[in-house]
Amino acid sequence: MIKIFIIFTFSLIIFNANADNKEKIIKNLKNISNLKFEFEQNINGKIEYGNCIIEYPKKMYCLYENNNKILVSNGKSLVIKTLSSYYRYPLEKTPLNLILNKNFLIKKINSLEEKIVDQSYINYTITENENNIDIFFDLETLNLIGWQTQDIYQNKALTLLYSILVNQKIKKQLFKLPSQN
């Protein structure tokens, strides 16, 4: 009987800790209007670095180091521009449409089970519109620290965030789509 009581108590403690993490993550997300951060992106072993600004809902500006590549979302379209190429996609056709939608993330997190990874990260796996998205939060700070998706070419893309600043003053014109020239 004592053994059953100990197992039940331990399970209840773990459940409450997980529920507490979820509530704190949701509260934290609700209080964020924008994020500035540096990133490391790994797409099939090709690693790129840069810095980004996300403004909720659905706006993003990223400048990649070493190759003059930029990625811009104005909330409706996503543009990836390099010195030699220009790609424009409807944002709704990309996983970023979901990642950049804070209210969607909150709703999904509220209904999902969390997984603790390496005693350092909290992971939620979202499946929506044929997209599988893993969202990662720091177990200690409960801040968003990355995501993993598949791009339109079925490449796994892991993006890790660091040097994160929250609710900074940002220039709205950053989210204007660049011209194709």
C-alpha positions in Angstrom: 0.0 0.0 0.0 2.8 2.4 0.9 4.4 1.6 -2.5 1.2 2.6 -4.4 1.0 5.8 -2.3 4.6 6.8 -3.1 4.1 6.1 -6.8 0.8 8.1 -6.8 2.4 11.0 -5.0 5.5 11.1 -7.3 3.2 11.0 -10.4 1.1 13.9 -9.0 4.2 16.0 -8.3 5.5 15.4 -11.9 2.0 16.3 -13.3 1.8 19.5 -11.3 5.4 20.5 -12.3 4.5 20.0 -16.0 1.2 21.9 -15.6 3.1 24.7 -13.8 5.7 24.9 -16.7 2.9 25.1 -19.2 1.1 27.9 -17.4 4.3 29.9 -17.0 5.2 29.4 -20.7 1.8 30.6 -21.7 1.9 33.6 -19.4 5.4 34.4 -20.7 4.3 34.2 -24.3 1.2 36.4 -23.7 3.5 39.2 -22.4 5.8 39.2 -25.4 5.2 41.5 -28.3 8.6 41.0 -30.0 11.8 39.1 -29.8 15.3 40.1 -30.9 17.9 37.3 -31.0 20.9 35.7 -32.6 20.4 32.3 -34.2 22.0 29.2 -35.5 20.2 27.3 -38.2 21.0 23.8 -39.3 19.4 22.6 -42.5 20.6 19.1 -43.4 24.1 19.8 -41.9 24.5 23.2 -43.5 24.8 25.7 -40.6 24.1 29.4 -40.9 24.2 32.1 -38.3 22.5 35.5 -38.1 20.2 37.7 -36.1 16.4 38.1 -36.2 13.5 40.2 -35.0 10.1 38.7 -34.6 7.1 40.9 -34.0 3.9 39.2 -33.2 1.7 38.5 -35.1 3.6 36.9 -38.0 6.3 39.4 -38.8 10.0 38.5 -39.0 13.2 40.0 -40.3 16.4 37.9 -40.3 19.8 38.9 -41.6 22.2 36.0 -42.2 25.9 36.3 -41.6 28.5 35.8 -44.4 26.1 35.6 -47.4 24.0 38.7 -47.4 20.8 36.6 -47.2 17.7 38.1 -45.7 14.4 36.6 -44.7 11.4 38.9 -44.3 7.8 38.2 -43.4 5.3 41.1 -43.5 2.5 38.8 -42.0 1.2 37.7 -45.4 4.3 36.8 -47.5 7.7 35.5 -46.9 10.7 36.6 -48.9 14.1 35.0 -49.0 16.6 37.2 -50.8 20.3 36.7 -51.6 22.7 38.4 -53.9 21.7 36.1 -56.7 18.1 34.9 -55.9 14.7 36.1 -54.8 12.0 33.7 -53.5 8.5 34.8 -52.4 6.1 32.5 -50.7 2.6 32.9 -49.2 3.4 32.8 -45.5 0.4 30.5 -44.9 2.2 27.8 -46.9 5.2 27.7 -44.6 5.7 26.5 -41.0 6.6 30.0 -40.0 3.0 31.0 -40.4 2.3 28.9 -37.3 5.6 29.7 -35.4 5.0 33.5 -35.8 1.4 33.2 -34.6 1.7 33.6 -30.8 -2.1 33.0 -30.2 -1.9 29.8 -32.2 1.2 28.6 -30.1 -0.6 29.4 -26.9 -3.7 27.5 -27.9 -1.7 24.5 -29.0 0.7 24.4 -26.0 -2.4 24.5 -23.7 -3.6 21.3 -25.2 -0.3 19.4 -25.7 1.8 17.2 -23.5 5.3 18.5 -22.8 8.5 16.4 -23.1 11.6 17.3 -21.0 14.7 16.9 -23.2 18.1 16.4 -21.5 16.9 18.0 -18.3 17.4 21.3 -20.1 14.5 21.9 -22.6 10.8 21.6 -22.8 9.5 20.4 -26.1 6.0 20.6 -27.6 5.3 18.9 -30.9 2.6 20.5 -33.0 1.1 18.8 -36.0 -1.0 21.1 -38.2 -1.7 21.3 -41.9 0.8 18.6 -42.7 3.4 20.4 -40.7 5.3 18.9 -37.8 6.8 21.6 -35.7 8.9 21.0 -32.5 8.9 24.1 -30.3 11.6 24.3 -27.6 11.6 26.3 -24.4 14.4 26.6 -21.8 13.5 24.6 -18.7 15.0 27.2 -16.4 13.8 30.5 -17.9 10.8 29.0 -19.9 11.8 31.3 -22.8 11.4 30.2 -26.4 14.8 28.9 -27.6 14.1 27.3 -30.9 12.1 25.2 -33.3 12.5 22.3 -35.7 10.5 22.1 -39.0 10.7 20.6 -42.4 11.0 23.1 -45.2 9.1 23.0 -48.5 11.8 20.7 -49.9 11.4 18.2 -47.0 14.7 19.3 -45.4 14.9 19.2 -41.6 15.6 22.7 -40.3 16.6 23.3 -36.7 16.8 26.9 -35.5 18.3 27.7 -32.1 17.9 31.1 -30.5 20.3 32.8 -28.1 21.1 36.3 -26.8 17.3 36.8 -26.7 15.9 40.3 -25.9 12.2 40.7 -25.3 9.9 43.7 -26.1 12.5 46.0 -27.6 11.9 49.1 -29.6 12.0 48.1 -33.2 11.6 49.9 -36.6 8.4 48.9 -38.3 9.9 49.3 -41.8 12.1 46.3 -41.2 9.1 44.1 -42.2 8.6 45.8 -45.6 9.3 43.1 -48.2 12.5 43.8 -50.2 12.3 44.4 -53.9 13.4 41.8 -56.4 16.0 43.9 -58.2 
